Amino acid sequence: MKKLKLPIIKGEPAAKKILTMDEYLTFVEFNLKHNFNKKAYLEWKKMSIVDVPFVIK
């Protein structure tokens, strides 16, 4: 197995921010508006439809 040379992070980690529900909702709406590709999602959804019945014998 090849040994990885990962960077060593020095210093204190960034403080975790606890979001309120309003802040979280704003974050989710922003991501859906700017990162969600509806056309690609609908094409993927159309391709993933199963048209063969499932039977357990």
C-alpha positions in Angstrom: 0.0 0.0 0.0 1.3 3.4 -0.9 2.0 5.7 2.0 0.1 9.0 1.8 1.8 12.3 2.6 -1.0 14.3 4.2 -0.5 17.8 5.5 -0.1 18.2 9.2 -2.6 20.8 10.5 -1.2 22.9 13.3 -3.1 25.2 15.6 -6.6 25.1 17.1 -9.5 23.9 15.0 -12.1 26.5 14.0 -14.9 27.0 16.4 -18.1 25.2 15.5 -21.0 27.5 15.0 -24.4 26.3 16.0 -27.1 27.5 13.5 -30.6 28.5 14.5 -33.4 27.0 12.5 -33.8 30.3 10.5 -30.1 30.3 9.6 -30.2 26.6 8.6 -33.3 27.2 6.5 -31.6 30.2 4.8 -28.5 27.9 4.2 -30.6 25.1 2.7 -32.6 27.5 0.4 -29.4 29.1 -0.8 -27.8 25.7 -1.7 -31.0 24.5 -3.4 -31.1 27.7 -5.4 -27.5 27.8 -6.5 -26.3 24.1 -6.5 -29.4 22.0 -7.4 -29.6 21.1 -11.1 -33.3 20.3 -11.6 -32.9 19.2 -15.3 -30.2 16.7 -14.4 -32.3 15.5 -11.4 -35.3 14.9 -13.6 -33.2 13.0 -16.2 -31.7 10.8 -13.4 -35.1 10.2 -12.0 -36.5 9.1 -15.4 -33.6 6.7 -15.9 -33.9 5.2 -12.4 -37.6 4.2 -12.9 -38.0 0.4 -12.8 -40.5 -1.1 -15.2 -40.0 -4.8 -14.3 -42.2 -6.2 -11.5 -40.5 -7.5 -8.4 -41.5 -10.9 -7.2 -40.2 -13.0 -4.3 -40.7 -16.7 -4.9 
